[in-house]
């Protein structure tokens, strides 16, 4: 018997409702169904449907203590070891409050992919992201103050790192390491504050506050 059977059914119900409400394209439903069937634990299932919950509501009550509405205060019981996000000849976006695994595998072939980590729930102070991009465009939005180390092998590609939206933010103790291969592709790394978080005033920046 599958110990996650009820959680998988709930995840499928959420995806079906999102399709009916035009919040999830049908072309993405099939790939997400495959991820749901292969999910090894509850944290992974929650991550798959985290962006489909209506604003202000939880995606799945899967082992996450949600006594606070502040994403920074949410802590999963167990993180997924690996989560793969893929796009082929299409565009895809992962955003909102979702549980980040210990390792992300991003695969892109002739497509556009955005991974927004600003409001995500981190289970470790180090996140490894393995890239395999060919003729694609990838945007990774990281929380303001995160440290990013790009060790990916790049060939005929371009990479940019923008911190304009994170001015005045201090270090938050999060390290994001990029590895893998990037070929004939474009990678944009953008530091941004959490949704709704206002930048410090000019006076506060002059005084050294974040």
DRENPA-3360 file (N, C-alpha, C; in nm, 2 decimals, always signed):
BEGIN
1 = XXXXXXXX = +0.08/-0.12/+0.00/+0.00/+0.00/+0.00/+0.09/+0.13/+0.00 ~ +0.05/+0.22/-0.08/+0.12/+0.35/-0.08/+0.09/+0.43/+0.04 ~ +0.19/+0.46/+0.12/+0.16/+0.54/+0.24/+0.12/+0.69/+0.21 ~ +0.15/+0.73/+0.09/+0.12/+0.87/+0.05/-0.01/+0.88/-0.04 ~ -0.09/+0.77/-0.04/-0.20/+0.76/-0.14/-0.29/+0.88/-0.12 ~ -0.33/+0.91/+0.00/-0.43/+1.02/+0.03/-0.37/+1.15/-0.01 ~ -0.24/+1.17/+0.02/-0.18/+1.30/-0.02/-0.16/+1.32/-0.17 ~ -0.14/+1.21/-0.24/-0.13/+1.21/-0.39/-0.27/+1.25/-0.44;
9 = XXXXXXXX = -0.37/+1.19/-0.39/-0.51/+1.22/-0.44/-0.54/+1.37/-0.41 ~ -0.50/+1.42/-0.30/-0.53/+1.56/-0.27/-0.45/+1.65/-0.36 ~ -0.33/+1.62/-0.39/-0.25/+1.70/-0.49/-0.31/+1.70/-0.62 ~ -0.36/+1.58/-0.67/-0.43/+1.57/-0.80/-0.56/+1.66/-0.80 ~ -0.63/+1.65/-0.68/-0.75/+1.73/-0.68/-0.72/+1.88/-0.69 ~ -0.61/+1.93/-0.62/-0.57/+2.07/-0.63/-0.53/+2.11/-0.77 ~ -0.46/+2.02/-0.84/-0.42/+2.05/-0.98/-0.55/+2.05/-1.07 ~ -0.64/+1.96/-1.05/-0.76/+1.96/-1.13/-0.84/+2.09/-1.11;
17 = XXXXXXXX = -0.85/+2.13/-0.99/-0.92/+2.26/-0.96/-0.85/+2.37/-1.03 ~ -0.72/+2.37/-1.03/-0.64/+2.48/-1.09/-0.67/+2.49/-1.24 ~ -0.67/+2.37/-1.30/-0.70/+2.36/-1.44/-0.84/+2.42/-1.47 ~ -0.94/+2.38/-1.39/-1.08/+2.42/-1.41/-1.09/+2.57/-1.40 ~ -1.00/+2.63/-1.31/-1.01/+2.78/-1.29/-0.91/+2.85/-1.37 ~ -0.85/+2.79/-1.47/-0.75/+2.85/-1.57/-0.63/+2.90/-1.49 ~ -0.59/+2.84/-1.38/-0.47/+2.88/-1.32/-0.35/+2.78/-1.35 ~ -0.38/+2.67/-1.42/-0.28/+2.58/-1.46/-0.31/+2.53/-1.60;
25 = XXXXXXXX = -0.22/+2.56/-1.69/-0.24/+2.52/-1.83/-0.24/+2.37/-1.84 ~ -0.33/+2.32/-1.93/-0.34/+2.17/-1.94/-0.21/+2.11/-1.98 ~ -0.13/+2.18/-2.06/-0.01/+2.12/-2.11/+0.09/+2.09/-1.99 ~ +0.07/+2.16/-1.88/+0.16/+2.14/-1.76/+0.10/+2.03/-1.67 ~ -0.03/+2.00/-1.69/-0.09/+1.90/-1.60/-0.03/+1.76/-1.61 ~ +0.00/+1.72/-1.73/+0.06/+1.59/-1.75/+0.19/+1.57/-1.68 ~ +0.28/+1.67/-1.69/+0.41/+1.66/-1.63/+0.40/+1.67/-1.48 ~ +0.31/+1.75/-1.43/+0.29/+1.75/-1.28/+0.23/+1.62/-1.23;
33 = XXXXXXXX = +0.14/+1.56/-1.30/+0.09/+1.43/-1.26/+0.20/+1.33/-1.25 ~ +0.29/+1.33/-1.34/+0.41/+1.24/-1.34/+0.49/+1.26/-1.21 ~ +0.51/+1.39/-1.18/+0.59/+1.43/-1.06/+0.52/+1.38/-0.93 ~ +0.38/+1.39/-0.93/+0.31/+1.35/-0.81/+0.32/+1.20/-0.79 ~ +0.31/+1.12/-0.90/+0.32/+0.98/-0.89/+0.46/+0.93/-0.84 ~ +0.56/+1.01/-0.87/+0.70/+0.97/-0.84/+0.75/+1.04/-0.71 ~ +0.67/+1.12/-0.65/+0.72/+1.20/-0.53/+0.75/+1.10/-0.42 ~ +0.87/+1.11/-0.36/+0.91/+1.01/-0.26/+0.86/+1.05/-0.12;
41 = XXXXXXXX = +0.82/+1.17/-0.09/+0.77/+1.21/+0.04/+0.67/+1.32/+0.03 ~ +0.62/+1.36/+0.15/+0.52/+1.46/+0.15/+0.57/+1.60/+0.12 ~ +0.69/+1.63/+0.16/+0.75/+1.76/+0.13/+0.76/+1.78/-0.02 ~ +0.79/+1.68/-0.10/+0.80/+1.69/-0.24/+0.66/+1.72/-0.30 ~ +0.56/+1.65/-0.25/+0.43/+1.67/-0.30/+0.38/+1.81/-0.28 ~ +0.41/+1.87/-0.16/+0.37/+2.00/-0.13/+0.44/+2.10/-0.23 ~ +0.57/+2.07/-0.25/+0.64/+2.16/-0.34/+0.58/+2.16/-0.48 ~ +0.53/+2.05/-0.53/+0.47/+2.04/-0.66/+0.35/+2.12/-0.68;
49 = XXXXXXXX = +0.27/+2.14/-0.58/+0.14/+2.21/-0.59/+0.14/+2.34/-0.51 ~ +0.25/+2.38/-0.46/+0.26/+2.50/-0.37/+0.21/+2.62/-0.44 ~ +0.24/+2.64/-0.57/+0.20/+2.76/-0.64/+0.06/+2.76/-0.69 ~ -0.02/+2.65/-0.66/-0.15/+2.64/-0.72/-0.26/+2.68/-0.62 ~ -0.22/+2.70/-0.49/-0.32/+2.74/-0.39/-0.36/+2.88/-0.41 ~ -0.49/+2.91/-0.40/-0.54/+3.05/-0.41/-0.46/+3.14/-0.31 ~ -0.45/+3.27/-0.34/-0.37/+3.36/-0.26/-0.42/+3.36/-0.11 ~ -0.32/+3.34/-0.02/-0.35/+3.34/+0.12/-0.39/+3.21/+0.18;
57 = XXXXXXXX = -0.39/+3.10/+0.10/-0.43/+2.97/+0.14/-0.31/+2.87/+0.13 ~ -0.32/+2.77/+0.21/-0.21/+2.67/+0.20/-0.24/+2.57/+0.08 ~ -0.13/+2.52/+0.03/-0.14/+2.43/-0.08/-0.18/+2.29/-0.03 ~ -0.10/+2.23/+0.05/-0.13/+2.10/+0.11/-0.08/+2.10/+0.26 ~ -0.17/+2.06/+0.35/-0.12/+2.05/+0.49/-0.04/+1.93/+0.51 ~ +0.08/+1.93/+0.45/+0.17/+1.81/+0.45/+0.29/+1.83/+0.54 ~ +0.27/+1.81/+0.67/+0.38/+1.81/+0.76/+0.44/+1.95/+0.78 ~ +0.38/+2.06/+0.75/+0.43/+2.19/+0.77/+0.36/+2.26/+0.88;
65 = XXXXXXXX = +0.43/+2.31/+0.97/+0.37/+2.39/+1.08/+0.33/+2.53/+1.03 ~ +0.20/+2.55/+1.01/+0.16/+2.68/+0.95/+0.09/+2.76/+1.06 ~ +0.15/+2.79/+1.17/+0.09/+2.87/+1.27/+0.11/+3.02/+1.25 ~ +0.20/+3.05/+1.14/+0.22/+3.19/+1.11/+0.20/+3.20/+0.96 ~ +0.16/+3.32/+0.92/+0.14/+3.35/+0.78/+0.27/+3.40/+0.72 ~ +0.38/+3.42/+0.80/+0.51/+3.46/+0.75/+0.58/+3.35/+0.69 ~ +0.61/+3.35/+0.55/+0.68/+3.23/+0.49/+0.81/+3.20/+0.56 ~ +0.88/+3.30/+0.62/+1.01/+3.27/+0.69/+0.99/+3.18/+0.81;
73 = XXXXXXXX = +0.86/+3.18/+0.87/+0.84/+3.11/+0.99/+0.79/+2.97/+0.97 ~ +0.77/+2.93/+0.84/+0.72/+2.80/+0.81/+0.83/+2.70/+0.80 ~ +0.82/+2.58/+0.86/+0.93/+2.49/+0.86/+0.88/+2.35/+0.83 ~ +0.92/+2.28/+0.72/+0.88/+2.15/+0.69/+0.94/+2.05/+0.78 ~ +0.86/+1.94/+0.80/+0.91/+1.83/+0.89/+1.03/+1.76/+0.82 ~ +1.03/+1.74/+0.69/+1.14/+1.68/+0.62/+1.15/+1.74/+0.48 ~ +1.27/+1.78/+0.44/+1.28/+1.83/+0.30/+1.30/+1.72/+0.20 ~ +1.26/+1.74/+0.08/+1.29/+1.64/-0.03/+1.44/+1.65/-0.06;
81 = XXXXXXXX = +1.50/+1.53/-0.09/+1.64/+1.53/-0.12/+1.66/+1.60/-0.26 ~ +1.58/+1.57/-0.36/+1.60/+1.62/-0.49/+1.46/+1.65/-0.55 ~ +1.46/+1.76/-0.63/+1.34/+1.79/-0.70/+1.38/+1.84/-0.84 ~ +1.33/+1.78/-0.95/+1.36/+1.82/-1.08/+1.25/+1.91/-1.14 ~ +1.30/+2.02/-1.20/+1.21/+2.11/-1.27/+1.25/+2.11/-1.42 ~ +1.16/+2.08/-1.51/+1.20/+2.07/-1.65/+1.11/+2.14/-1.74 ~ +1.16/+2.19/-1.85/+1.08/+2.25/-1.96/+1.14/+2.21/-2.09 ~ +1.05/+2.17/-2.19/+1.10/+2.14/-2.32/+1.00/+2.20/-2.42;
89 = XXXXXXXX = +1.06/+2.29/-2.50/+0.98/+2.36/-2.60/+0.85/+2.43/-2.54 ~ +0.87/+2.49/-2.42/+0.76/+2.55/-2.35/+0.82/+2.65/-2.25 ~ +0.73/+2.71/-2.18/+0.77/+2.80/-2.07/+0.70/+2.76/-1.94 ~ +0.78/+2.77/-1.83/+0.73/+2.73/-1.70/+0.78/+2.82/-1.59 ~ +0.70/+2.83/-1.48/+0.74/+2.91/-1.37/+0.71/+2.84/-1.24 ~ +0.80/+2.85/-1.14/+0.78/+2.80/-1.01/+0.80/+2.92/-0.91 ~ +0.69/+2.95/-0.84/+0.70/+3.07/-0.75/+0.61/+3.05/-0.63 ~ +0.60/+3.15/-0.55/+0.52/+3.15/-0.43/+0.59/+3.08/-0.31;
97 = XXXXXXXX = +0.51/+3.04/-0.21/+0.56/+2.98/-0.09/+0.56/+2.83/-0.12 ~ +0.68/+2.78/-0.15/+0.70/+2.63/-0.17/+0.82/+2.58/-0.10 ~ +0.82/+2.45/-0.07/+0.93/+2.40/+0.01/+1.04/+2.36/-0.09 ~ +1.16/+2.42/-0.07/+1.27/+2.39/-0.15/+1.35/+2.27/-0.10 ~ +1.38/+2.18/-0.19/+1.45/+2.06/-0.15/+1.60/+2.09/-0.12 ~ +1.68/+1.99/-0.08/+1.82/+2.01/-0.06/+1.89/+2.03/-0.19 ~ +1.84/+1.98/-0.30/+1.91/+1.99/-0.43/+1.80/+2.01/-0.54 ~ +1.82/+2.10/-0.62/+1.73/+2.13/-0.74/+1.80/+2.09/-0.87;
105 = XXXXXXXX = +1.73/+2.02/-0.95/+1.78/+1.98/-1.08/+1.70/+2.06/-1.19 ~ +1.76/+2.15/-1.26/+1.68/+2.23/-1.36/+1.73/+2.18/-1.50 ~ +1.63/+2.14/-1.58/+1.65/+2.09/-1.71/+1.57/+2.18/-1.81 ~ +1.64/+2.23/-1.91/+1.57/+2.31/-2.01/+1.62/+2.29/-2.15 ~ +1.53/+2.27/-2.24/+1.56/+2.25/-2.38/+1.47/+2.34/-2.46 ~ +1.53/+2.44/-2.52/+1.45/+2.54/-2.61/+1.33/+2.58/-2.54 ~ +1.34/+2.64/-2.42/+1.23/+2.69/-2.34/+1.27/+2.80/-2.25 ~ +1.17/+2.85/-2.18/+1.19/+2.96/-2.08/+1.14/+2.91/-1.95;
113 = XXXXXXXX = +1.23/+2.93/-1.85/+1.20/+2.88/-1.71/+1.23/+2.98/-1.61 ~ +1.14/+3.00/-1.52/+1.16/+3.10/-1.41/+1.15/+3.02/-1.27 ~ +1.25/+3.03/-1.19/+1.24/+2.97/-1.06/+1.25/+3.08/-0.95 ~ +1.14/+3.11/-0.88/+1.14/+3.22/-0.79/+1.15/+3.17/-0.65 ~ +1.26/+3.20/-0.58/+1.29/+3.15/-0.45/+1.26/+3.25/-0.34 ~ +1.21/+3.37/-0.37/+1.19/+3.47/-0.27/+1.11/+3.43/-0.15 ~ +1.00/+3.37/-0.18/+0.90/+3.34/-0.07/+0.91/+3.19/-0.04 ~ +1.01/+3.12/-0.08/+1.02/+2.97/-0.06/+1.06/+2.94/+0.08;
121 = XXXXXXXX = +1.04/+2.82/+0.12/+1.08/+2.77/+0.26/+1.20/+2.69/+0.24 ~ +1.31/+2.73/+0.30/+1.44/+2.66/+0.29/+1.46/+2.58/+0.41 ~ +1.51/+2.46/+0.39/+1.54/+2.36/+0.49/+1.68/+2.35/+0.53 ~ +1.77/+2.42/+0.46/+1.91/+2.42/+0.48/+1.97/+2.56/+0.44 ~ +2.08/+2.59/+0.50/+2.15/+2.72/+0.46/+2.23/+2.71/+0.33 ~ +2.23/+2.59/+0.27/+2.30/+2.57/+0.14/+2.20/+2.50/+0.04 ~ +2.18/+2.56/-0.07/+2.10/+2.50/-0.18/+2.19/+2.47/-0.30 ~ +2.20/+2.35/-0.35/+2.27/+2.31/-0.47/+2.17/+2.31/-0.58;
129 = XXXXXXXX = +2.20/+2.38/-0.69/+2.12/+2.38/-0.81/+2.20/+2.32/-0.93 ~ +2.16/+2.21/-0.98/+2.23/+2.15/-1.10/+2.16/+2.19/-1.23 ~ +2.23/+2.25/-1.32/+2.17/+2.30/-1.44/+2.21/+2.21/-1.56 ~ +2.12/+2.20/-1.65/+2.14/+2.13/-1.78/+2.06/+2.20/-1.88 ~ +2.11/+2.31/-1.94/+2.03/+2.40/-2.03/+2.09/+2.39/-2.17 ~ +2.00/+2.38/-2.27/+2.04/+2.39/-2.41/+1.94/+2.48/-2.48 ~ +1.99/+2.59/-2.54/+1.91/+2.68/-2.61/+1.79/+2.73/-2.53 ~ +1.81/+2.76/-2.41/+1.71/+2.80/-2.32/+1.73/+2.93/-2.25;
137 = XXXXXXXX = +1.63/+2.98/-2.18/+1.64/+3.10/-2.09/+1.60/+3.07/-1.95 ~ +1.68/+3.10/-1.85/+1.65/+3.06/-1.72/+1.67/+3.19/-1.63 ~ +1.57/+3.22/-1.55/+1.57/+3.33/-1.45/+1.56/+3.27/-1.32 ~ +1.65/+3.29/-1.23/+1.65/+3.25/-1.09/+1.64/+3.37/-1.00 ~ +1.53/+3.38/-0.93/+1.51/+3.50/-0.84/+1.54/+3.45/-0.70 ~ +1.64/+3.50/-0.64/+1.69/+3.46/-0.50/+1.65/+3.57/-0.40 ~ +1.64/+3.53/-0.27/+1.61/+3.63/-0.17/+1.72/+3.73/-0.16 ~ +1.68/+3.85/-0.13/+1.78/+3.96/-0.11/+1.88/+3.92/+0.00;
145 = XXXXXXXX = +2.00/+3.93/-0.02/+2.10/+3.90/+0.08/+2.16/+3.76/+0.07 ~ +2.11/+3.68/-0.03/+2.16/+3.54/-0.05/+2.30/+3.55/-0.12 ~ +2.38/+3.46/-0.09/+2.51/+3.45/-0.16/+2.50/+3.35/-0.27 ~ +2.54/+3.38/-0.40/+2.53/+3.29/-0.51/+2.67/+3.26/-0.57 ~ +2.70/+3.14/-0.58/+2.82/+3.10/-0.64/+2.79/+3.02/-0.77 ~ +2.84/+3.07/-0.88/+2.81/+3.01/-1.01/+2.93/+2.93/-1.06 ~ +2.92/+2.80/-1.05/+3.03/+2.71/-1.09/+2.99/+2.63/-1.21 ~ +2.88/+2.66/-1.28/+2.84/+2.59/-1.40/+2.93/+2.61/-1.52;
153 = XXXXXXXX = +2.94/+2.50/-1.60/+3.02/+2.51/-1.72/+2.94/+2.58/-1.83 ~ +2.99/+2.69/-1.88/+2.92/+2.77/-1.98/+2.99/+2.77/-2.11 ~ +2.91/+2.74/-2.22/+2.96/+2.75/-2.35/+2.87/+2.82/-2.44 ~ +2.92/+2.93/-2.50/+2.84/+3.01/-2.59/+2.71/+3.06/-2.52 ~ +2.73/+3.10/-2.40/+2.61/+3.14/-2.31/+2.64/+3.27/-2.24 ~ +2.54/+3.33/-2.18/+2.56/+3.45/-2.10/+2.50/+3.44/-1.96 ~ +2.56/+3.50/-1.86/+2.50/+3.49/-1.73/+2.51/+3.63/-1.67 ~ +2.41/+3.68/-1.60/+2.40/+3.81/-1.54/+2.35/+3.79/-1.39;
161 = XXXXXXXX = +2.40/+3.88/-1.31/+2.35/+3.88/-1.17/+2.32/+4.02/-1.13 ~ +2.19/+4.04/-1.11/+2.14/+4.17/-1.08/+2.10/+4.18/-0.93 ~ +2.15/+4.29/-0.86/+2.12/+4.31/-0.72/+2.05/+4.45/-0.70 ~ +2.00/+4.51/-0.81/+1.94/+4.64/-0.80/+1.82/+4.64/-0.70 ~ +1.74/+4.54/-0.70/+1.62/+4.53/-0.62/+1.65/+4.49/-0.47 ~ +1.78/+4.46/-0.45/+1.82/+4.41/-0.31/+1.90/+4.51/-0.24 ~ +1.91/+4.64/-0.29/+2.00/+4.74/-0.23/+1.96/+4.76/-0.08 ~ +2.06/+4.76/+0.00/+2.04/+4.78/+0.14/+2.02/+4.65/+0.22;
169 = XXXXXXXX = +2.01/+4.54/+0.16/+1.98/+4.41/+0.23/+2.11/+4.35/+0.28 ~ +2.11/+4.31/+0.40/+2.23/+4.24/+0.46/+2.23/+4.09/+0.43 ~ +2.34/+4.03/+0.46/+2.35/+3.88/+0.43/+2.25/+3.81/+0.52 ~ +2.19/+3.70/+0.46/+2.09/+3.62/+0.53/+2.14/+3.48/+0.56 ~ +2.27/+3.45/+0.53/+2.32/+3.32/+0.56/+2.28/+3.21/+0.47 ~ +2.23/+3.24/+0.35/+2.19/+3.14/+0.26/+2.29/+3.14/+0.14 ~ +2.34/+3.02/+0.11/+2.43/+3.00/+0.00/+2.37/+2.92/-0.11 ~ +2.37/+2.97/-0.23/+2.31/+2.90/-0.35/+2.42/+2.87/-0.44;
177 = XXXXXXXX = +2.45/+2.74/-0.47/+2.56/+2.70/-0.56/+2.50/+2.65/-0.69 ~ +2.55/+2.70/-0.80/+2.51/+2.66/-0.93/+2.62/+2.57/-0.99 ~ +2.58/+2.45/-1.04/+2.67/+2.37/-1.11/+2.60/+2.31/-1.23 ~ +2.67/+2.23/-1.31/+2.61/+2.17/-1.43/+2.66/+2.23/-1.56 ~ +2.58/+2.22/-1.67/+2.62/+2.27/-1.80/+2.51/+2.37/-1.85 ~ +2.57/+2.47/-1.92/+2.48/+2.57/-1.98/+2.54/+2.59/-2.12 ~ +2.46/+2.56/-2.23/+2.50/+2.57/-2.36/+2.40/+2.65/-2.45 ~ +2.46/+2.75/-2.52/+2.37/+2.84/-2.60/+2.25/+2.89/-2.53;
185 = XXXXXXXX = +2.27/+2.93/-2.40/+2.16/+2.97/-2.32/+2.19/+3.10/-2.25 ~ +2.08/+3.15/-2.18/+2.09/+3.27/-2.11/+2.05/+3.25/-1.96 ~ +2.13/+3.28/-1.87/+2.09/+3.26/-1.73/+2.09/+3.40/-1.66 ~ +1.98/+3.44/-1.59/+1.97/+3.56/-1.52/+1.95/+3.53/-1.37 ~ +2.03/+3.58/-1.29/+2.02/+3.57/-1.14/+1.98/+3.71/-1.09 ~ +1.86/+3.71/-1.02/+1.81/+3.84/-0.97/+1.79/+3.83/-0.82 ~ +1.84/+3.92/-0.75/+1.82/+3.93/-0.60/+1.70/+4.02/-0.58 ~ +1.60/+3.97/-0.51/+1.48/+4.06/-0.48/+1.43/+4.03/-0.34;
193 = XXXXXXXX = +1.36/+4.13/-0.28/+1.31/+4.11/-0.15/+1.18/+4.03/-0.16 ~ +1.14/+3.97/-0.04/+1.02/+3.89/-0.04/+0.90/+3.98/-0.08 ~ +0.80/+3.91/-0.12/+0.67/+3.98/-0.17/+0.62/+4.06/-0.05 ~ +0.60/+4.19/-0.08/+0.54/+4.28/+0.02/+0.65/+4.34/+0.11 ~ +0.77/+4.30/+0.11/+0.88/+4.35/+0.19/+0.93/+4.48/+0.13 ~ +0.93/+4.59/+0.21/+0.97/+4.72/+0.16/+1.12/+4.74/+0.18 ~ +1.19/+4.81/+0.09/+1.33/+4.84/+0.11/+1.35/+4.94/+0.22 ~ +1.46/+4.94/+0.28/+1.49/+5.04/+0.39/+1.49/+5.18/+0.34;
201 = XXXXXXXX = +1.46/+5.27/+0.42/+1.46/+5.41/+0.39/+1.61/+5.46/+0.36 ~ +1.62/+5.57/+0.30/+1.76/+5.62/+0.27/+1.83/+5.65/+0.40 ~ +1.76/+5.70/+0.50/+1.82/+5.73/+0.63/+1.87/+5.60/+0.70 ~ +1.79/+5.49/+0.69/+1.83/+5.37/+0.75/+1.95/+5.31/+0.68 ~ +1.95/+5.32/+0.55/+2.07/+5.27/+0.48/+2.20/+5.35/+0.52 ~ +2.18/+5.48/+0.54/+2.30/+5.56/+0.58/+2.35/+5.52/+0.72 ~ +2.25/+5.47/+0.80/+2.29/+5.43/+0.93/+2.34/+5.29/+0.94 ~ +2.34/+5.22/+0.82/+2.39/+5.09/+0.81/+2.29/+4.98/+0.84;
209 = XX = +2.16/+5.02/+0.85/+2.05/+4.92/+0.87/+2.00/+4.86/+0.74 ~ +1.95/+4.73/+0.75/+1.90/+4.67/+0.63/+1.75/+4.67/+0.64;
% end
